[in-house]
């Protein structure tokens, strides 16, 4: 998922605080653009993919523990939500991957 946020930041080129747009890919900053002078700071795409990959691996490795915690917390809710989660999770993951790789 790609997100835009407008904010005030100090621009080194303008040498003052100006309006900027921050572009995120998932929860990672992809680029920052000064809305006054157009100066752009871009984050290396390979670095974004490496960071995202690391995050996905961490999520996969901690999934068994998180599932166990959910089961212990409320088994009925867990069991009733499982069928829809089995169907929707691969779709959500595919969308995440497409959004990170496509830019």
N, C-alpha and C positions, 0 to 999 in steps of 0.2 A: 504494500500500500504506500502510495506516494502522498506526502503532505507538504503544504506550504504554510509558513508562519511569517507574518510581518512583525517586525520589532525595531527598536532603536538600538543601534550599536555604534561604537566609535569606528570611523573609517580612517585608516591610515593614509589613504590617498587624499581625501577631503580635509583631513586633519581636524575633524569635528564629529560630533554625534549626528548621525543621519539615519534615515529610514532604510532598513535592509529587509530582504526576503530570504528566509532560510528554507531550503528544500531538503526534506527528509526522505530516505528510502527505508521503509520499516521504521525502526527507532534510531537510525543512524543518519547523521548529517551528510548530505550528498554534496551540496554547494551552498554558498552564501553570496548574495548579490547586493551591492550598494545601489539603492534606487535613485541616488543623486548622480553619481559619476559612472555607474555601470561596472565598476571594478568587481570582479568575480573571484572568489576563492573556491576552488573545486577540490574535492577529496578524491584521491586515487580510486578508481573503480575496482581495481584488483584488491585494494585494501578493504573496501566495503564488502566484497564477496568473501574474502578471507575471514573477516570479522563475523559476517552473517553465518558462514559455514561453521565457525567455532561455536556460535550461539546455538545453532541447530543441533550440533553434536552434543552440547551440554544438555539441551532439552530432551534429546533422545535418551541420554544416559541417566537422567534423573526421572524419567517417566515412570519406571516401575515403583519408585519410592512415592511419587506423587499419587499414583493410582492406589497404592496400598493405603495412603493417608485418607484418600477419598472414601475408600471402602470402609475403613474403620470409623470414619465420621458419620456416614449414613449409608448403609448398604442398600436400602430400598431406592434412594435417589440415584445411587451409582448404577444399579442394575437397570432401572427404567431409562436412564439417559444413555446407556451404552450402545444400543442399536443405532440411534441417530448419530452419535459421535463417531461410530465406525464408518458411517457413510460420509459424514461431512468433513472429517479430519483430513483425508487425502486431498479433497478439493481445496480446503484452506491452505494446506502446505503447498500445493501446486501454484495457487495464486501468489503466495508469498515469494516463491522462487522466481516466478515469471516477473514480478515487480522488481526484484533485486537485479536480475540479469538483463532485463530489457532496455534499461536506459543507456 
